[in-house]
Amino acid sequence: MLDQRNRVNIIHTLPGSSNRPFWHPDYDEWWFLAKDEIEWKIGKDEPFVAKRGDIVFVGSGRPHAIRTVGEKSSIRYAVTTRGVIHYFLDNPGHPRPPKD
């Protein structure tokens, strides 16, 4: 879903699957968890698990990684801006995040 200011992606992830850790330089991101459980690792904070109905917020400049936990797939709605920029921590050509 896309309008003049926002982008919403519906993301389905299989059990045990995770993304590459990344960060966004100039916008916040938040998620609504629609199905099952997901573990978030944000900066140097302790990982935590969000469950169906939870909302997770990550401010700009903070690295984050997301992993589906449990035996079922997960579904989340990711809300960002139109011009989505991802800098991946495992890419040596990408800048490092300003926040931890």
Buried (B, 14 or more C-beta within 10 A) or exposed (E): EEEEEEBEEEBEBEBEEBBEBBBBEEBBBEBBBBBBBBBBBBBEEEEEEBEBEBEBEBBBBBBBBBBBBBEEBBBBBBBBBEEEEBBBBEEEEBEEBEEE
